[in-house]
């Protein structure tokens, strides 16, 4: 894929749970303090954190239509709910792999990573649970939307808070879930567009391939993608976790499900 999702910074908050059915909920009215113990006040996030960035995807074909892929993405979050500035901004980095069929479905392999930074400080680490995208007919390009769901493995204290200002770093052990979706994926291949050196370096470091230092995107084996979308977060009941696509252009979210 081509599509990249990769990532970026969803902070979570609870005050009011946006219910999508009797048991499905994502966090709303939560707080994000991007400078931690710095002088800036926490920002109220009513629904989501915006993200924008690029990704490099390399496809390896096993048949005329089936392929595997590796992806490296870099994203920036400067706004919450598309209106409230974040200061400082947050940067996120995604690494993932998967398989796909030309013109069919793209499926991410669980285990990919999303790491979020405020300046030089890593404030969140997430592991991919599931991810998918539909591909344009006869193409390896996504149709515009890619959804990913991550589970938090570590949150630095002092950055993510619920509506009552409880630090969400204390909830990592309760299946804290991070949902990500790109609502608009655009190919940057225009015949001469080369993938940025930083993405190639990140890709080579992660996957140890023989990818050259200069790559011209071709929309087949090598993709250079522009992405914008949102991050959301949910805190499901411990011991039960179901993942579904939630509204807003296929935005991935988590669903709570009671044990039988």
Secondary structure as GFF3:
##gff-version 3
##sequence-region A 1 260
A	DSSP	beta_strand	16	19	.	.	.	ID=ss1
A	DSSP	beta_strand	25	28	.	.	.	ID=ss2
A	DSSP	beta_strand	30	32	.	.	.	ID=ss3
A	DSSP	beta_strand	43	45	.	.	.	ID=ss4
A	DSSP	beta_strand	49	61	.	.	.	ID=ss5
A	DSSP	beta_strand	66	80	.	.	.	ID=ss6
A	DSSP	beta_strand	84	101	.	.	.	ID=ss7
A	DSSP	beta_strand	105	108	.	.	.	ID=ss8
A	DSSP	beta_strand	113	118	.	.	.	ID=ss9
A	DSSP	beta_strand	121	135	.	.	.	ID=ss10
A	DSSP	beta_strand	142	155	.	.	.	ID=ss11
A	DSSP	beta_strand	160	161	.	.	.	ID=ss12
A	DSSP	three_ten_helix	168	174	.	.	.	ID=ss13
A	DSSP	beta_strand	176	187	.	.	.	ID=ss14
A	DSSP	alpha_helix	197	207	.	.	.	ID=ss15
A	DSSP	beta_strand	222	235	.	.	.	ID=ss16
A	DSSP	beta_strand	242	245	.	.	.	ID=ss17
A	DSSP	three_ten_helix	248	250	.	.	.	ID=ss18
A	DSSP	beta_strand	252	255	.	.	.	ID=ss19
###
